[in-house]
Structure formats: C-alpha cells, structure tokens
Amino acid sequence: MTRDQRWELWSRSELTQYQGDRLTQLLAQVIPANPFWTKKYAAAGIDPESIRGLDDLHLLPLTAKSELVADQLAAAPYGTNLTFPVGDYCRLHQTSGTTTGQPMRWMDTSASWNWVLECWSTIYRLLGLRRDDRLCFPFSFGPFLGFWAAFEGASRQGNLCLAAGGMSSEARLKLILENQVSWIGCTPTYALRLAEVAAAQGIDVSQSSVRAVLVAGEPGGSIPSVRARIAQAWGARVFDHWGMTEIGPLATECEDDTDCLTVNESACIPEIIDPETGNPSTTGKGELVITNLGRIGSPLIRYRTGDLVEVAQDPHPSGRVWMRLKGGIQGRTDDMLIIRGNNVFPSSIEEIVREFPAVAEFRIVVTRHREMQHIRLELEPTPSANPETLVESISATIKQKLQFHAEVKLVPFESLPRFEMKARRLVRES
C-alpha cells in the first residue's frame, strides 16, 4: 500500500490532525524567510506562532490574486513570495494572463516541483491509469504549468508520454493514431477541435485506441453537454481535472466516481466561503479557498481561487473522506454576468450551445445597452446545419432555461478562432 493510499483510509479526525500539523510546519518554514507572508501577517497583526492547528486557520487573512499581481509588479519579475534565494529555484511557469494583462510568474524549487509531481501521482492513481497506457499531450510546451506537470508526472510513473508541441492539429492526430495512444491530455476545446480535424479527414476517432481524455484548463470538463460531445467523438471516458499554476494540481474526477472532483486533501486544505462576505459558507456552496501544504518555495495560504463550487453531501463510493465538489467547477466569481436581473455564467450558456451538434464553434460577446449588460451569441454552424432552425432553437432554449433573451447571430464556418490552450470565448466590447 502506498503512502497516498494510507492517507485515503484515514478518518476525518486523522486527516484534520495531519492538516493542522502540516499547516504549523508550513508557517514555521515560511516565516520569516518569505518576505510576502512575513509582511502580510505583520500588517494584519498576526503572530504565526499563535496558529496551533486547523481550528486556528480562520485567524489568517484570505489572500487574493490581486495581491500577488501587485506584488510581482512592485518587485518584478518574480515578486516576494519566495521562501529561498532565487538561485535555489529550478522551474518557472506563468499564468495565461490576468485582468491587468500581466501574467503571474510562479517559481518552484526542486522540492516544490517534486511535490507537484507527487500530486499528479495521486491523480493518476485515482484516474485508474495503467502501466501500459500511452499518453499524448497535444499542446504547445510554453511557459504555462498546464500539462507540463501532467507529462512529467506520467513519465515518472513509467508510462510512454508523447509531447506534441510545435505541431499542427493534423500532425498531432497522426501521432496519436500511429502510436496507438490510449490517453489524451488537453483542454476540452482542443479535444473537440482534434475530433473536428479528424472528421474533416474522414477519420472516425471513436474507433481509435484512445480510451480516456483528460481535460483541464476550462470548465468544459464538468459541463455535461461538452463531456458528452467529447465522449461521443472519441468513444472514450472523459475525466475532469482541476488545478492552477499558482496552487498546483489538486483535484480530479475518480475512475469510480463521476460528476464530482475529489480534492487531494493530503496536499492542501480546502475551504468554501461566501464570496460576498468572505465568511465560511453555511450551505456548502460558494468560493473555493485553498492552502497548499507542500509547495514551500512559493506557497499560498487561504488563497481565493475565484472558482464557485458545491460540496457533495453523499459519501465517496470508495469510502474516501476527501472533499468532493459536485459538478466540478460551476463558475467563476469574475465571470458572472447580470442579464435582465439574472445571474448568468458563461458555462451555463456553453452547456446549452453544446447540446446542439450543428454548432461548430461559438463566442459570447458582452456589450452595454442603456447601462445594462447585453449578450450577443455568435454561432458558427457546421456546413450541414439548418441556420434558421438552429438560431430559433438555441434562442428558445436560452429563454426557457436562463430566463433572458439573447441576441443570436450566425457567423461563417471557420470564422471564429480555434484554441489550443485555454479558450477565450467571452469577449467584453465595453
């Protein structure tokens, strides 16, 4: 039995004790070595030594992404969230960008990077990865953490891993088929794009060797209609995964548990808060807050992810006590739109659009009319689609399910952008 498997057999009280011990150890390692946290807690009048366990976690202030961005702008290029000298770090990754247009850079020591790979070891075990599985990661191996860690994690497991950076979609598809790949790791959008390319070449990838598609980077993996389209196109099981460049890979769907993300609580402390007040949620619904416990070189403590979730109340089929997030990531606090008094998330619109196979691609354009937000939904129909029927059906479904009227506009086939990494289908014109 591995160490990770022993953790999973712990009771909630045993896990709580472990998390509390790791929290106090983390604070002892970080203060006063890390300037960011030392300054933050001093300004809040908090003595980290007063934190004795998990029951004291709430005494520490929440941390927002805006603080990290401001810190990196003020102390460019890496900011002050560094527990060790810069020379001790061996990995640099960055986010795809923030509201300021400035990506966040994230540094890892060899020990912190090893923790990231251990997180992936846990994920692969929960996914049911087999020793003979072959994996392909069709994305550009740029500075994004993304599937870099997934690639190295699987390689360390002893699996054959194919890097498909710097290749066209056609070349990647050929690589997958010729090498009899059984697992693909990419964004939900790109999984659909590869299937689209295959169909254009007359290739039915549902008959290929691919048995699983691991998706991340977008909410699509937890959107039923998106999952269904990917599963049907590839004839494969779709697994959702969740993590962030700044906090690491911390949640995944399990082989024996669908429609939920299981949070690796041996590697982090998750909390659910009311996004408006910052207080603990009393309903199990709210914003996910994470404290990671092993990334000592650049840790995050009580970090507001901006992701909206709901804790599943039913027990895990395997008996694990780790937190499970029903339906995965349900939206983001910064993506919510208010349309005619209704709170609408882009993922809710995508759920409807993806129910219609005649839509090849789409884009949500947000404008303002008389100080109110207005949505224009741009649809790119497939060549065989009936345009008039498509517009009428989607308009009616949005009205029925989301209680507002959306302007629906058709655009020419292949006129909208295709995305390899995180898709950006929400456009704000004003």
C-alpha positions as CSV (number, residue, x, y, z in Angstrom):
1,M,0.0,0.0,0.0
2,T,1.4,3.4,-1.0
3,R,1.6,6.4,1.3
4,D,-1.2,8.1,-0.6
5,Q,-3.5,5.1,-0.2
6,R,-2.9,5.2,3.6
7,W,-3.9,8.8,3.6
8,E,-7.1,8.0,1.8
9,L,-8.0,5.4,4.5
10,W,-7.7,8.0,7.3
11,S,-10.8,9.1,9.2
12,R,-11.8,12.8,9.1
13,S,-10.2,13.4,12.5
14,E,-6.9,11.8,11.5
15,L,-6.9,13.9,8.3
16,T,-7.7,17.1,10.3
17,Q,-4.8,16.4,12.7
18,Y,-2.4,15.9,9.8
19,Q,-3.5,19.1,8.0
20,G,-3.2,21.1,11.2
21,D,0.4,19.7,11.8
22,R,1.4,20.5,8.2
23,L,-0.1,24.0,8.5
24,T,2.0,24.8,11.5
25,Q,5.1,23.3,9.9
26,L,4.5,25.4,6.8
27,L,4.2,28.6,8.7
28,A,7.4,27.8,10.6
29,Q,9.3,27.3,7.3
30,V,7.8,30.4,5.7
31,I,8.1,33.0,8.5
32,P,10.4,35.0,8.4
33,A,12.1,33.6,5.4
34,N,9.4,34.5,2.9
35,P,9.0,38.3,2.6
36,F,5.5,38.2,1.2
37,W,3.9,36.3,4.0
38,T,6.0,37.9,6.7
39,K,4.9,41.4,5.6
40,K,1.3,40.3,5.1
41,Y,0.9,38.8,8.6
42,A,2.8,41.6,10.3
43,A,0.4,44.1,8.6
44,A,-2.6,42.1,9.9
45,G,-1.2,42.0,13.4
46,I,-0.9,38.2,13.4
47,D,1.8,36.2,15.1
48,P,2.1,32.9,13.0
49,E,3.3,31.1,16.1
50,S,-0.2,31.6,17.6
51,I,-1.6,29.3,14.9
52,R,-1.7,25.9,16.6
53,G,-3.7,23.8,14.3
54,L,-6.6,23.7,11.8
55,D,-9.0,25.3,14.2
56,D,-6.9,28.5,14.0
57,L,-6.8,28.7,10.2
58,H,-9.6,31.2,10.1
59,L,-7.5,33.7,12.0
60,L,-5.2,34.1,9.0
61,P,-6.4,36.6,6.4
62,L,-7.6,35.5,3.0
63,T,-5.3,36.1,0.0
64,A,-6.5,37.5,-3.3
65,K,-4.9,37.2,-6.8
66,S,-4.8,41.0,-7.0
67,E,-2.3,40.9,-4.1
68,L,0.0,38.6,-6.0
69,V,-0.2,40.6,-9.2
70,A,0.5,43.8,-7.3
71,D,3.5,42.2,-5.6
72,Q,5.0,41.0,-8.8
73,L,4.6,44.4,-10.4
74,A,6.2,46.1,-7.4
75,A,9.1,43.6,-7.2
76,A,9.5,42.4,-10.8
77,P,9.9,39.9,-12.2
78,Y,9.1,37.3,-9.6
79,G,7.6,39.1,-6.6
80,T,8.5,38.4,-3.0
81,N,6.6,35.1,-2.4
82,L,9.9,33.3,-2.4
83,T,11.0,31.4,0.7
84,F,14.5,30.8,-0.7
85,P,17.1,32.7,-2.8
86,V,16.3,32.9,-6.5
87,G,19.2,30.6,-7.2
88,D,17.5,27.8,-5.4
89,Y,14.6,27.7,-7.9
90,C,14.7,25.4,-11.0
91,R,11.3,25.9,-12.6
92,L,9.4,28.9,-13.9
93,H,5.9,28.8,-15.1
94,Q,3.3,31.5,-15.7
95,T,-0.4,32.0,-16.0
96,S,-2.1,32.9,-19.2
97,G,-2.8,36.5,-18.0
98,T,-4.8,38.5,-15.5
99,T,-7.3,41.4,-15.8
100,T,-4.2,43.7,-15.8
101,G,-2.9,41.8,-18.9
102,Q,0.1,40.8,-16.8
103,P,0.7,37.1,-16.4
104,M,1.8,35.8,-13.0
105,R,5.1,34.1,-12.8
106,W,5.5,31.1,-10.5
107,M,8.8,29.7,-9.3
108,D,9.5,26.2,-7.9
109,T,12.4,24.6,-6.2
110,S,13.3,21.0,-7.0
111,A,11.5,20.0,-3.7
112,S,8.4,22.1,-4.6
113,W,8.3,20.6,-8.1
114,N,8.6,17.1,-6.7
115,W,5.5,17.9,-4.6
116,V,3.7,18.9,-7.8
117,L,4.6,15.6,-9.4
118,E,3.5,13.7,-6.3
119,C,0.2,15.4,-6.6
120,W,0.0,14.0,-10.2
121,S,0.9,10.6,-9.0
122,T,-2.1,10.7,-6.8
123,I,-4.3,12.0,-9.6
124,Y,-3.2,9.2,-12.0
125,R,-3.9,6.6,-9.4
126,L,-7.4,8.0,-8.8
127,L,-7.9,8.1,-12.6
128,G,-7.0,4.4,-13.0
129,L,-4.0,4.9,-15.2
130,R,-2.5,1.6,-16.2
131,R,1.2,0.8,-16.7
132,D,0.7,0.0,-20.3
133,D,-1.2,3.2,-21.1
134,R,0.4,5.6,-23.6
135,L,-0.3,9.3,-23.2
136,C,-0.1,12.2,-25.6
137,F,-0.2,15.9,-24.6
138,P,-1.2,17.9,-27.7
139,F,-0.3,21.4,-26.6
140,S,2.5,23.9,-27.1
141,F,5.1,23.3,-24.4
142,G,5.4,27.0,-23.5
143,P,5.7,28.6,-20.0
144,F,2.2,27.5,-18.8
145,L,2.2,24.9,-16.0
146,G,-0.8,23.2,-17.6
147,F,0.1,19.8,-18.8
148,W,3.9,20.1,-18.2
149,A,3.4,18.6,-14.8
150,A,1.0,16.0,-16.1
151,F,3.5,15.0,-18.7
152,E,6.4,14.7,-16.3
153,G,4.2,13.0,-13.7
154,A,3.1,10.3,-16.1
155,S,6.7,9.8,-17.3
156,R,7.9,9.4,-13.8
157,Q,5.2,6.6,-13.4
158,G,7.0,4.8,-16.2
159,N,4.4,5.4,-18.9
160,L,5.2,6.3,-22.5
161,C,4.5,10.0,-22.9
162,L,4.4,11.8,-26.3
163,A,5.0,15.6,-26.3
164,A,3.1,17.2,-29.3
165,G,4.2,20.8,-29.1
166,G,5.1,22.7,-32.3
167,M,2.9,20.5,-34.4
168,S,-0.2,21.1,-36.5
169,S,-3.5,19.5,-35.4
170,E,-3.2,17.2,-38.4
171,A,0.3,16.1,-37.3
172,R,-0.8,15.6,-33.7
173,L,-3.7,13.5,-34.8
174,K,-1.4,11.3,-36.9
175,L,1.0,11.0,-33.9
176,I,-1.9,9.8,-31.7
177,L,-3.1,7.2,-34.2
178,E,0.2,5.8,-35.3
179,N,1.4,5.4,-31.7
180,Q,-1.8,3.8,-30.5
181,V,-2.2,6.4,-27.7
182,S,-4.7,5.4,-25.1
183,W,-4.9,8.7,-23.1
184,I,-5.0,12.3,-24.4
185,G,-4.4,15.3,-22.1
186,C,-5.7,18.7,-23.4
187,T,-8.3,21.3,-22.9
188,P,-12.0,20.4,-23.6
189,T,-11.9,22.8,-26.5
190,Y,-8.9,21.2,-28.1
191,A,-10.3,17.7,-27.7
192,L,-13.3,18.8,-29.8
193,R,-11.0,20.5,-32.2
194,L,-9.0,17.4,-32.8
195,A,-12.2,15.4,-33.4
196,E,-13.3,18.1,-35.9
197,V,-10.0,17.8,-37.8
198,A,-10.3,14.0,-37.8
199,A,-13.9,14.2,-39.2
200,A,-12.7,16.5,-42.0
201,Q,-10.2,13.8,-43.0
202,G,-12.8,11.1,-42.9
203,I,-11.3,9.5,-39.7
204,D,-13.5,8.1,-37.0
205,V,-11.5,8.6,-33.8
206,S,-14.2,6.8,-31.8
207,Q,-12.7,3.6,-33.2
208,S,-9.1,4.5,-32.3
209,S,-7.1,3.2,-29.3
210,V,-7.9,6.2,-27.2
211,R,-9.8,5.1,-24.1
212,A,-9.6,8.3,-22.0
213,V,-9.5,12.0,-22.5
214,L,-8.1,14.0,-19.5
215,V,-9.3,17.6,-19.7
216,A,-8.4,20.7,-17.8
217,G,-7.9,24.5,-18.1
218,E,-11.6,25.2,-18.8
219,P,-14.9,24.4,-17.1
220,G,-15.9,22.3,-20.1
221,G,-14.9,19.0,-18.4
222,S,-17.7,19.5,-15.9
223,I,-20.3,20.7,-18.4
224,P,-22.5,17.7,-19.2
225,S,-23.1,18.6,-22.9
226,V,-19.4,19.3,-23.5
227,R,-18.4,16.0,-21.8
228,A,-21.0,14.1,-23.9
229,R,-19.7,15.6,-27.2
230,I,-16.1,14.7,-26.3
231,A,-17.0,11.2,-25.1
232,Q,-19.1,10.5,-28.3
233,A,-16.5,11.9,-30.6
234,W,-13.6,9.9,-29.1
235,G,-15.6,6.9,-27.9
236,A,-13.7,7.4,-24.6
237,R,-14.2,8.2,-20.9
238,V,-13.8,11.9,-20.1
239,F,-12.0,12.8,-16.9
240,D,-12.0,16.3,-15.5
241,H,-9.1,17.7,-13.5
242,W,-8.6,21.0,-11.6
243,G,-5.6,23.0,-10.6
244,M,-4.0,26.4,-11.1
245,T,-0.5,27.4,-11.9
246,E,-0.1,29.2,-8.6
247,I,-1.5,26.4,-6.4
248,G,-0.7,23.2,-8.3
249,P,-2.8,20.2,-9.4
250,L,-5.2,19.4,-6.6
251,A,-8.4,17.8,-7.7
252,T,-9.6,15.2,-10.2
253,E,-12.5,13.1,-11.2
254,C,-12.0,9.5,-10.0
255,E,-12.4,6.3,-12.0
256,D,-15.1,5.1,-9.6
257,D,-16.9,8.4,-9.1
258,T,-18.4,10.6,-11.9
259,D,-19.7,14.1,-11.8
260,C,-17.5,15.1,-8.9
261,L,-14.0,16.4,-8.4
262,T,-12.2,14.8,-5.5
263,V,-9.8,17.3,-3.7
264,N,-6.5,15.8,-2.7
265,E,-6.7,16.9,1.0
266,S,-3.4,15.2,1.8
267,A,-1.8,18.0,-0.3
268,C,-4.0,21.0,0.7
269,I,-6.6,22.4,3.0
270,P,-9.8,23.4,1.1
271,E,-12.4,25.8,2.4
272,I,-15.7,27.0,1.0
273,I,-16.6,30.7,1.7
274,D,-19.4,33.1,0.9
275,P,-17.8,35.1,-1.9
276,E,-19.6,38.3,-0.8
277,T,-18.6,38.2,2.9
278,G,-15.6,36.0,3.0
279,N,-17.1,34.1,5.8
280,P,-17.4,30.3,5.8
281,S,-20.3,29.0,3.7
282,T,-23.2,27.6,5.7
283,T,-24.6,25.7,2.7
284,G,-21.6,24.0,1.2
285,K,-21.9,26.3,-1.8
286,G,-19.5,29.2,-2.5
287,E,-16.0,30.1,-3.5
288,L,-13.2,27.6,-3.2
289,V,-10.3,28.7,-1.0
290,I,-7.0,26.7,-0.9
291,T,-4.0,26.4,1.3
292,N,-1.4,24.2,-0.4
293,L,0.8,22.3,2.0
294,G,3.9,21.2,0.1
295,R,4.9,24.0,-2.2
296,I,7.2,25.5,0.4
297,G,9.2,27.6,-2.1
298,S,6.2,29.6,-3.2
299,P,3.2,28.7,-1.0
300,L,-0.3,30.1,-1.0
301,I,-2.2,30.3,2.2
302,R,-6.0,30.8,2.3
303,Y,-6.0,31.7,-1.4
304,R,-9.2,32.8,-3.1
305,T,-9.4,30.8,-6.3
306,G,-12.4,32.6,-7.7
307,D,-14.0,29.2,-8.5
308,L,-17.5,28.6,-7.5
309,V,-18.3,25.1,-6.2
310,E,-20.7,23.0,-4.2
311,V,-19.6,20.3,-1.8
312,A,-21.2,16.9,-2.5
313,Q,-23.0,15.6,0.6
314,D,-23.2,11.9,-0.3
315,P,-20.2,9.7,0.6
316,H,-17.5,8.7,-1.9
317,P,-18.1,5.2,-3.4
318,S,-14.7,4.1,-2.2
319,G,-15.2,5.5,1.3
320,R,-12.6,8.3,0.9
321,V,-13.2,11.2,3.3
322,W,-11.6,13.8,1.0
323,M,-13.9,16.7,-0.1
324,R,-15.8,16.2,-3.3
325,L,-17.1,19.0,-5.5
326,K,-20.4,18.2,-7.1
327,G,-20.5,19.0,-10.8
328,G,-16.9,20.2,-10.6
329,I,-16.2,24.0,-11.1
330,Q,-19.6,25.6,-11.6
331,G,-18.5,29.1,-12.5
332,R,-16.1,31.9,-11.6
333,T,-16.8,34.9,-9.4
334,D,-15.2,37.2,-12.0
335,D,-17.2,35.8,-15.0
336,M,-20.7,36.3,-13.6
337,L,-22.9,38.4,-15.9
338,I,-26.1,40.1,-14.8
339,I,-28.6,39.9,-17.6
340,R,-32.0,41.4,-17.0
341,G,-31.6,40.8,-13.3
342,N,-30.5,37.2,-13.8
343,N,-27.1,35.9,-12.7
344,V,-25.6,34.1,-15.7
345,F,-22.3,32.3,-16.0
346,P,-20.7,31.6,-19.4
347,S,-20.6,27.9,-18.6
348,S,-24.4,27.9,-18.4
349,I,-24.6,29.3,-21.9
350,E,-22.0,26.8,-23.2
351,E,-24.0,23.9,-21.6
352,I,-26.9,24.9,-23.9
353,V,-24.9,25.6,-27.0
354,R,-23.1,22.3,-26.8
355,E,-26.4,20.4,-26.8
356,F,-26.6,21.3,-30.5
357,P,-24.1,19.3,-32.7
358,A,-24.8,21.7,-35.5
359,V,-22.7,24.3,-33.7
360,A,-19.0,24.1,-34.7
361,E,-17.8,27.0,-32.5
362,F,-19.3,30.0,-30.7
363,R,-18.5,33.2,-28.9
364,I,-20.2,35.3,-26.2
365,V,-19.9,39.0,-26.8
366,V,-21.0,41.2,-23.9
367,T,-21.9,44.8,-24.6
368,R,-23.8,47.5,-22.6
369,H,-27.2,49.0,-23.7
370,R,-28.6,51.8,-21.5
371,E,-26.2,50.8,-18.7
372,M,-27.3,47.2,-18.8
373,Q,-25.3,44.2,-19.9
374,H,-26.4,42.7,-23.2
375,I,-25.3,39.3,-24.7
376,R,-24.7,38.7,-28.4
377,L,-24.2,35.0,-29.0
378,E,-22.2,34.4,-32.2
379,L,-22.7,30.9,-33.6
380,E,-20.6,29.2,-36.2
381,P,-22.8,26.4,-37.8
382,T,-21.4,23.3,-39.3
383,P,-21.8,23.1,-43.2
384,S,-24.7,20.7,-42.9
385,A,-26.7,22.8,-40.3
386,N,-30.0,24.4,-41.0
387,P,-29.2,28.0,-39.9
388,E,-32.7,29.3,-39.4
389,T,-33.8,26.3,-37.2
390,L,-30.5,26.5,-35.3
391,V,-31.0,30.1,-34.3
392,E,-34.6,29.6,-33.3
393,S,-33.9,26.5,-31.2
394,I,-30.9,28.0,-29.3
395,S,-32.7,31.3,-28.7
396,A,-35.8,29.4,-27.3
397,T,-33.7,27.1,-25.1
398,I,-31.7,30.1,-23.6
399,K,-35.0,31.8,-22.9
400,Q,-36.5,28.7,-21.3
401,K,-33.5,27.7,-19.2
402,L,-31.8,31.0,-18.3
403,Q,-34.8,33.4,-18.4
404,F,-33.4,36.0,-20.7
405,H,-33.4,36.8,-24.4
406,A,-30.0,36.6,-26.1
407,E,-29.3,38.1,-29.5
408,V,-28.1,35.1,-31.6
409,K,-26.1,35.8,-34.7
410,L,-24.7,33.4,-37.3
411,V,-21.1,33.8,-38.5
412,P,-19.4,32.0,-41.4
413,F,-18.0,28.5,-40.9
414,E,-14.4,28.5,-39.6
415,S,-14.5,32.3,-39.0
416,L,-14.2,32.0,-35.2
417,P,-10.8,31.3,-33.6
418,R,-9.8,27.7,-32.6
419,F,-8.0,27.4,-29.3
420,E,-5.2,25.0,-28.3
421,M,-4.8,26.2,-24.8
422,K,-7.5,27.9,-22.6
423,A,-10.3,29.1,-24.8
424,R,-11.4,32.7,-24.6
425,R,-15.0,32.7,-25.8
426,L,-16.1,35.6,-23.6
427,V,-15.5,38.9,-25.2
428,R,-16.4,42.2,-23.5
429,E,-16.8,45.1,-26.0
430,S,-17.5,47.7,-23.4
